[in-house]
Amino acid sequence: MYLYYIVALVVIALDQLTKWVVAQTMELGEQITVIGNFFYLTSHRNSGAAWGILQGKMMFFYIVTVIVIAGIIYYMQKYARESKLLAVALSLILGGAIGNFIDRLFRKEVVDFFDFIIFGYDYPIFNIADSALVVGVILVIITTIMDERKEKRQNDKSAHGNGNRA
């Protein structure tokens, strides 16, 4: 179980290191082309959430993040022991939540820098913590779907095993 907390710590460390490098070496708004018309490193700050919503609502973010972190740790302790995929998912969410929380707590804004243009859409600039959160949530959804299918198969087997037809 502690291995999953190490995964969260690695996410936090990578997130904070990359944000520190961006903040120290790039001017705000500076853009470095990695792959033209697709991927840039752009020094950006966000005092809100995804897509810039809830700008400046730091107290809201502090409260919500503390609740989310407590909930994730609870779920990791209670449910993640049964599913490695769920444990990894929750570890990524935990690391991402803490990574952005550190920024909000000490910088009063989040450092973002991954800037993609996908099929002409200029996707909102994000960071490693955001990436970990998104991947973690996707893995939770996948785990939930897999668990529901497994439970349905078990229910179908037990219904058929008892002579009942579904």
Secondary structure, DSSP 8 states (H G I E B T S, - for coil): -HHHHHHHHHHHHHHHHHHHHHHHHS-TT-EEEEETTTEEEEEEEESSSGGGTTTT-HHHHHHHHHHHHHHHHHHHHHTGGG-HHHHHHHHHHHHHHHHHHHHHHHHSSEEEEEEEEETTEE---B-HHHHHHHHHHHHHHHHHHHHHHHHHHHHHHHHHHTT---
